[in-house]
Amino acid sequence: MNISTIGAIIKKERESCGLTQGALAEISHLSRVTIVNLENGKVGDIGAVKLSEIAENVGISLFSMGKKVDFIKMTLGNVNTSYKNTMSASDLEKFMISGKIQPGLEGQVLHLLDETPTSLVSGAVKQIAAKKNIKAKLVWKNLAKVAADIKSPNKFWSHVG
């Protein structure tokens, strides 16, 4: 697979999960120009590790063994750590689609927005958007609004929407 093919895949998946080039650049710790060049197949030596990280941030793995990843399940495993009440898949979907925090799940939402790897959130957004037949951008906007409302210290959220 050449860099032009990889760049086209990254672009397709970035658009599919509703991220802007700027947001992908922010979570990947790169410049927007680097993402633009990658998507156009004109990036220089980017390295396999960085390329893999970019791919994971749009919900795919360059080095997968062909297994489909359940990002919702993985995200729930991450956000429910150390909490007495647990967030269900249905709770996560409702929150991401509506942007409304259900009472008793505030801790999980804070964990989701501030501590969960963006690659998991991105995969969950894509999965929920596909399942509910809605635009992933709407889900990102809901998450970014909640992050702004709770004054999340995660700078990524200011690049979303």
Summary of the structure (lengths in Angstrom):
residues: 161
radius of gyration: 15.6
end to end distance: 31.8
largest distance: 49.1
contacts: 489
relative contact order: 0.15
helix: 63%
strand: 0%
